Structure formats: structure tokens, C-alpha cells
Amino acid sequence: MDTPTKPQRQARAVRLGPRSLAALALVSAVGVAGFGWPFLTPPTSRISAHAQDAPWLFAGLLVLLVAVVAAAISESGLGPKAVAMLGVLAATGAALRPIGAGTAGIEPMFFLMVLSGRVLGPGFGFVLGSVTMFASALLTGGVGPWLPFQMLAMGWFAMGAGLLPGPDRLRGRAELVLLASYGFLAAFAYGTVMNLAGWPFMSALASNVAFDPHAAVAANLARFLTYCLATSLGWDLGRAVVTVVLTLTLGPAVLRALRRATRRAAFETPVTFDAPRT
């Protein structure tokens, strides 16, 4: 009678150390402030008085902090093999993004970020999401003050997939359902936080759903929810559906390929050199 084999622990391209975790926590905290400052500051604050300048200030700060996080993660073990895989996956994601040109939310790169974060872990996922969004912006000419917010949001998106439960045990249909469910919800979350990045740029005089720096938090929250429903709900729904469909159809093959590449790369195996023979 054969004894059941224990599930093999999934290797990680990057093992987050204390410095990396601290850097991630810092950039995430600043990111939350950068996205949510319209609801975190009272109407009489200095930030609200400079509503048109705040997104630019946060964008510049996020560029520096994302670079710090990438450097900290690199110091914690992003070796040559992991860098090579990062380059391949980032190039693939950047090439996938223009396929639908964002039409009706047809953005196939999102499912690749979910599966890559799942297999390669949260640290690698954060770097991959940020680098992929940066590379795709250079490819499509989408460079602007919104880019740092996109890089951070996509880093969160891919990192979250790496934090899902059961990375070593859950396989098959159950894992696909988990990843598809996460991709569906995270696609809406990504669209919502990106709405927060652009919404303060609107003039209150131009629309009754624009951010009003003189209004109360509850009034601005109602404006923002209306803005999301009116402008991006259909787009986010398309992104979520495409992510689910691609995850369920292409997910098994892509997961096998990523796990096979991870095993062959042997990220966690130390490199040793034999002594020269005399």
C-alpha cells in the first residue's frame, strides 16, 4: 500500500526579510494616504487647500518609495535567476496590456499577475506588478502623474495573490476557483483605487460628482461612489470577467509552466563552487 506523499513546499523567488517588510509597510502606508487623502483630511486642512497639487506631490513621493522597496527586496535575495524570470514575466505582461487597448476592460495582463504572484510569492509579486506597469507605460506612451499610482496598485494586486492561503497544498479546481474569485474582486479594487488617484483632478465646477475640497467627507464619499458607478463600473466589470475567464481556461497550463520553471530555477538552492581538481 502506497503511503501518501506530503505536498512539497513551494519555492519562493524572494524571501522577504525585516528590511523588505518595513519598506513594503512604509510604501503601503504612504500609498493609502496618497489614494485616500480626500477622505482622510478635513476641509480646513492645508492638503485640501491645495487639492490640485496633492496628487502630484504624492506621485513624486511614491516613485521614490517604490524604488526603495525594489532595492530592499533585491537585497533580500532577488538573485540572477529571479531577475531573469522577472524580466520575462514583466515583458510578457507589458506586451499583453495593449492587446485590448483597455477597450471595455479587456486587459489580459491582470490574470498573468494573479498567477505569477500566486506561484512566485508576495515579494516577487509586488516587484513584478510595479515593473510590469512601468514597462507597459513606456511601451504604450502612458507616462504621467498617474503612473506611480498604477505601479503601486498593480504591486498590491500581484502581492495579494501571493498572500492567498494554501500555496503548498491547494491545487486543481479549488485553486482555480480561489484565484478566479480573487482576480474578480481585485479587478474592481484596482479600478476603485485608480479612480481615487484621478478623481481629485476634476474641478468641482465641472461636475456634481467631482471632488469638492470644501465639502464634508460624507458628501465627497457620495460623490465618489456616484463617480465610480457612472464612469468605471462597466470597465471594471469587463476587466474582472476577462480575468476570471482567462484564469479558468488558461490558468492550469500557466500555473504548471510557472511551477516547472520555479523548480528548475531552484531559487532557494545556494550556489556552490567545487574546488579545482589538482
N, C-alpha and C positions, 0 to 999 in steps of 0.2 A: 504494500500500500504506500503510495507516494505521499510524502508529507508536504503540506502547503508551504510554498516559499514566501518569505517575508518580502513585502514591497521594498524595492531599492530606493534609497533616499535620493531625491533629485538634486543633481549638482547645481550650484549657482555660479553664474559668471562673475558676480560681485558679492562679497560678503561685507555687509555694512558694519563699520566699526563705530566707536563712540563719536569720532570727529564727523564722520559722514552723517550719522543720525542727527547730531547737533546742527549741522549745516542744513539738512533737509527740514528740520523743525523750524529753523530761522527763516528760510526762504518761504516755507508754507505760511508762517505767521504773517510775514510781510505781504505775501500774496493774498491772504484773506483780507488784510487791510486794504490792499490795492484794489481788489474786486468789490469789497463791501463797504468802502468808506462812506458812500451816500447814506447808509443806514446806521453807521457807527458814530457819526458826528452830529451834534446838534446844529440847527440852522444858524446859530450865532457864532460857530467856530470859525477859525481862520481858514481851515480847509474848505468849508462850504463857501466862504467868501471868494475863494479862488477856484471855483468849480471847473473852469476851463483849463486850468494849469495842473490840477492834481493828477489827471491820468498821465500826463507827460512825465511828471516827477516820479510817479510810481513805476512807469515803464522803464525809465533810466535806472532806477534802483534795482528793478527785477533783473535787468541784463547783468548787472554786476553780481547779484546774488546767485543767479543760475550758474554763472561761471565759477563762483566759489564752490557750489555744490558739486559741479562736474569735476573740479580739481580735487575736492575732498574724497569723492568716490573713486577717482583714479588712484589716489594714494592708498586706498584701502584694498587694492588688488585688481584693478582693471588692466590685466596683462595683455600681451600682444595678441593672443588668440581671441580674447574678448573684444579687443579693439577691432580686429578683423571682422568678427561677426557683427559688431555694432555698425561698421561701415556698410556691410552687405544689406542688413535689415533697414538701415536708415535710407540707403539709396533706393531700395525696393519700395519703402513707404512713400518716399518723395516722388517716385515715378507713378505710384498708384493714385496719388491725390488729384492730379489734373485729369484723370480719365473721365470723370463725370463733370469736371469743372465746377463741382459743387451744385450742379443742377438738381433741384428738388431733393437735396440732401444725399445725392449719390456720391458717397465718399468712401471707397473701399479700403482706404488705408486704416480705418478705425479697427476693423476686425483683425488686421495683422498686428496692431499694437496690443490688442487684448491677448491674442495667443502668445505673442513674444513675451509680454510681461508675465503671463502665467508660467511659461517654461523657464525663463531666464531669471525670474525673481524681481522684487520691487526696486532694488537699487539700479539694476541694469535697465528696468522698465522706465524709470524716471529719466535716465540719461538718454535712452532711445527715443522716448516721446519728445523730449526737448530738441534733440539733434535733428530728428526727422522733420519736425515742424520748421526748424530753421532752414534745413536744406530745401524743403519744398517751397518755402517763401522765396528763396533765391532762384529756384527753378521757374516759378510762376510770376515772379515780379511782385509778390505780395508783401514787400517790406514796408513797414510803417510802425506807428506807435502801438498798434495792436499786437505786433509780433511777439514781444516779451510775454504778454498775457496768454497768447496762443501756446507758446513754448511751455509755460508753467502749467496751463490747463491740460495739455496733452501729456506732460510729465506725470501729473496726478492721475490721469486716465490710465496710462500704462502701468504705473506703480500700483494702482488699486487692484489691477488684475493679478499682480504678483502677490498680493496680500490675501487673496481668496483662500478659503480653507481647503484642506486635503490635497496639497500639491504632490504628495508622495503616494497617496492611496487612491484618490478618486480618479477613475478612468472611465472610458466608454461613454455611453449615452448620458449618464448622470453628470459627467464633467462638461459635456457639450451644452446641456441644459443650463448648468451653472454659468458657463461663460457667455452663452447667448443672453441669459437674463441680465447678467452684469453689463454686457455691451448695450443692451436696450436701455437700461436705466442710466448708465453713464453717458450715453449719447445725448440724452436730454439734459443731464447735469452739465455736460460740456457746453451745450448751446446756451444754457441759462447763465453760466458764469461768464461766457463771452459776451452775452447781452449786457451784463453788468459793466464790462470793460468799455463798451461803446455808448451805452445809454447816457452817461453824463455829458457827452459831447453835444447832444441835442439841445437846442435852445427851447426854453420853456414857452417862448412866444410862438414857436413854430408848430407846436402840437400840444394837445392837452394830456398826452401820455409821456411827455418829456420830463426829465429830472428838473425839479424846481428847488434850488438851494435855499429858498426862503420858506419852503413848506415843511410841515411836520413829517416825522419818519413814517407814520401810518399813511399819510397822504401819498408820499413818494412810493411806498410799497405797493399801494393800489395802482398807481401809475405804472410802475414797473411790471406788475403782473398783467395789466392790460396790454402793455407794450409787447410782452412776450407772446401773449395769445394772438395778437394782431399781426405780428411781423415774423415770428420764427417757429411757431408751433408746427406748421406743415413741413418746414425744412428739417427740424429736429426729428420729426416722426419719420421722414424719409431716411435720414441717417441711421436711426435706430433700427428700422426694418431691414435696410441693406446690411447692417452689421449682423443682425440675427440670421438672415438668410445665408450670408457667406460663412458665418461661424458653423452653422448646422450642415452646410453642404461641403465646404472645403476644409472645415476645421479638422476632421480626423487625419487627412493627409498632411496638412501643415503641422499639426502637433507631432505626428510621427517624424516628420523631417527635422523639426526643431530639436526634438529629443535625441534623435540619432546624431545630429550634428553636435549637440551638447555632450553626449557620451564620448564621441570621437575626439572632441577638443580636450576633454579631461581637464576642465578649468581648475579644479581643486587639487590636481596632482602636481606636487612640486617638481620643478625641473632639476634634474641631477646630471652631472657630467662624470663619465668614467675616467679614471686615471689613465694616462697614456701607458701603453704597454712598452716595456723595456726589452 
